[in-house]
């Protein structure tokens, strides 16, 4: 795994859309950060926690 996370945002976001949540694979799980302020840090969650979050979002 690279030492620098590969941050990604949704393909639904345009290249000039700064208001997105970005995600990256981390050695300990998944990182989430605000694309408007990436220097503010990130929230790290387990892969199971991230999967649960995605399920909750999809289910409304």
Buried (B, 14 or more C-beta within 10 A) or exposed (E): EEEEBEBEBEEEBEEEEEEBEBBBBBEEBBBBBBBEEEEEEBEBBEEEEBEEEEEEEEEE
